[in-house]
Amino acid sequence: MSERSTVAVPDGRTVVRALVALKLRLLRNGLRRSPGRTAVYVIGGLFGLAFAGGIAVAMAALNGRYAGSADAGVMLLGTLTLGWAALPLFLFSSDESADPTRLTMLPLRPGPLLRGSLLAALIGPGPLISLVLVTGAALSGAAGGASAAAAVVGVPLAVLCLVTLSRAVAAGNARMLSSRRGKDFAIFGGLAFALLVQAANVGSQSVFGRRGGPIDLSPLKPIAAVLRWIPPISAADATRTAGEGDYGLALLQLAAAVVLLVLLLRWWRSSLTELMVTADSSTLEVARGVERSREWRFLPGGRVGAVMQRHLRYAWREPRAKAAVFTSIGMTLVICVLSMVQGWSSVYLLAMTGTFLGLQMLNLFGMDGSAFWMVAATLRTPADARDELRGRAYAVLSYAVPVSVVLGLVLAVATGDWAGLPSALGLALAMLGCGVALGSVFSVLAPYTMPADSNPMRNAAPGQGGLVMLNQFGSMIGVAVLTLPVGGYLLWALTSDGPTWPLLLLGPLYGGLIATLGIRLAAARLLERAPEILAKAIER
């Protein structure tokens, strides 16, 4: 008999109990790390339950008072379903129990693993809050005893489908979500979520009226007419159908949710089976040794070009650097889109692009972490320090300038103010140059420690909040002060009907001059500050 056949495989009940106990232990150990963490978890859970309870009460209060109250409940269920489906794509790395690859080395069968993982997933504030919200959505269209009977089956079935959907998505994309590509997806997903929040805000204003106007739920009817037949939304909407006397349709809606649950469980099981028996493809890859120098042939030679290449690679591959870049662009896009929708858009909003993208020069060496020792070891002369900062500044400008131009064209098309585009672009480039200058100075004089983990949402280690505030707000105020000459000329030109087009030339020249002076000032202190910067960079 082979040695492998002697390995004991635990029975199904033992596996299920062990997985449930593991989830409880993970929750307990996470809360025991610090009293502050426990307080935040408890307060956050209670606040979530109170918020969900308030929404549920509001949904129930709509029933009988407003036509289309059930449509509002359907929209709530649609939002909840979308959230559960997208949650593992954005927060996969923060939930240890959602990663089935951690159990690949254990002798587990797919069936018990599936049952144990499902029961463990039902433990926590998330499913409980969802249960309250689904109950409120069901009450928005309930009427009579038939609705109550349908709710007894439909509400738990909908919650079970939501949890299963989330875990099936996580298991089906576990390899991708645990890789660098998954972290990149989380960054883009966060930006998309911000845009969706603004879209929902604008949509809610049109639905619920403005300035104390009456609530109008009629715009929800065509969307809800389609969503209510999509499981798991159909399971909770069965309460409305049963209350209207359409028992056959209510059973059909419940059956659709059961079919979805079965399909999700089969998908989840097949994903677990594949993860348990298939090797990670990243461990099987062989170094290709492809020559890539031609991709960077447009860069200048010497240290400046090498620094540019390294900075751009970090900006694309390192999750925290990529999060900073795309968050800056995303904030500008969100504000521009919101201004267009609400009717107060202006081409001069482009100035925010220069400010936000100029902030990418902040804490340059803290982002390097322990790798900064290689940079510090090669800084021997003032020329080396200037080339180091110039290379990083050129890298930021290589994507900041094209983004500013593209957004300027978009704003000009949206507002029709083509005459103001040259001056707006000149102002944005002036602010960008001032941001590069101040970012270089702050990076040398006030660096702070970046966290050692891979969470792109953490931008500083504990205890560094003061330095972060100094960098962020100090640079923003400094940019506003340094750009006063350009802004003053623009104000004079707009109020006295003077020409504004010269700013297209004056803005970049002024910004380039300030950036050059800032880089020279920072380079003069970089050599003597290198040991202190290195201590901050490697501190964890």
Order of alpha helices (4+ residues) and beta strands (2+ residues): alpha-alpha-alpha-alpha-alpha-alpha-alpha-alpha-alpha-alpha-alpha-alpha-alpha-alpha-alpha-alpha-alpha-alpha-alpha-alpha-alpha
